[in-house]
Every structure is written in structure tokens, then in C-alpha cells.
Amino acid sequence: MAQYLITYLGGGQPSSPEEGQQHFAKYRAWLSSLGDSAVSPANPLKNTSTVNPDGSVTVGSTTSMSGYTIIEAHSMEAALEIAKACPFLEIGGSLEVSELVEMPG
């Protein structure tokens, strides 16, 4: 079975702590529903810096990537169906789904 990277992009902030808790409960339930197909669930990112082509470093990201999840699925179509059920979409976020390529050696 192939592995797929689901990348979280953008998304709004909850308007209250209660809304945040409700959303996080939905997200945990979604991750739980993935069972063993969730290879590396819920990997949020913070404190991003960017290394530029000239070697200089700037604080911050050049993208809106906020985290990722790695799943196993039988096909890209199956991985996309899994991503379509993610509650991150309910807060205005987008998801990119990419097949991971196994490198030799």
C-alpha cells in the first residue's frame, strides 16, 4: 500500500475556546476513524524559518503550511476520499495530497 502526505494549508482560527475544542474533537474523531492507515497523524508545525537560495535565513514561512499527516491508502483516489472527510476543510483550510515516493537505498 502506498503512503500519502496530507498537507494542511491555511485555515481560520476558532472564534472562541469552546469552538476550538469542538473542532479539535471532530479532528481527533477523524484521525481515530483512520485506524491503522494513519501512519503519522497530527503533525503541527511552528517556529518556521526559511533557508533561501543564497544561504540567508528569514523567520517565517513562504507558504501557509501548518502541518501534515501521513496515511496509507490503496490509491490516490482513496487518499483523496480520506482527505475530503477531514474537518480541517470546515475551518476554511485546504489540503494537498501527495504520494510519497520510496527512494532506493
N, C-alpha and C positions, 0 to 999 in steps of 0.2 A: 504494500500500500504506500502511496506517495505521501509526502509531507507538504503542507501548505502553510505559508505565513500570512496571517491576517493582520494587516497594519491599520491601526486606529489613527484617523486624521480629523483634526478639528473637534467639534462637539461643544455644546454650550455648558455653562456652569449651572448647577441647580439654584433655584431661587430661594431655597431655604434648606436648613439641615435635614428637615423631615423629607423633603423632596429628594435630596441626595441619598438618604437612607433607603427610600423606596426604590430609587433607580438601582442602587448597588445591590439590593435584594434580588431584583429582576436579573441583573447581570450575573450574580452568583448562581441563580437557578439555571440560567442559560448554560453557564460553564459546567454545572453539575450534570445537565442533560447530555453533554457531550461524552460523558463517561471516559473510557479508555482512549477515545480518539483525540482528547485534549492532551497533547504531548507536553506542552509548556504553556499553561494558561496564565492569563493575567500578569503581564509584564509591563507595568507602567514605567515611563521614563521621566527623569527630572534632571536638573542642573546640566543641560546640554551645552556643549561648546562645539564650534565648527573649526576644523583644521582646513585652511584654504590652500589652493594650489601652490602659493608661494611660501607655505610653511607657517604663515602667521595664524594666530588663533583668535577667534572672536567668540564672545559669550553669546549663547543663544543658538537657535536652530534656523536653518534656511527652509525648513518645511514645517508643517503643522502636526507632524507625527507625535503622538502622545503615548504610544505603547504598541504592544503586539501580542499575539497568541499564535502558537504553532499547533496545528491539528494534523491528523492523518485522515485521509479520505480516499475512496476508490477512483475518483476523477475530479477534474476541475469543476464540473457541473455539481457534483456532490459537495465540494468545498464551498461553492457559491451559495448553495441552498443553506448550508450551515451558517454562513456569514449573514444571509438575509434575515435570519431569525435573531440576530444579536441586538439587544436593547440599546446598544450604543447609537444605532440609527435613530432611535426615538428622541435623542437629545441634539439632533442636527449634525451628528458626525458622519463621516464617510469611512468606508472600509475598502482597502485594497487587498486583493487575494492573489498571492503569487506562489507558484510551485517552486519548492526548494530543489535545487539540483545537487545530487550527491557527487562530490568530486573524488576522483581516484586518488588512492594513496593516503 
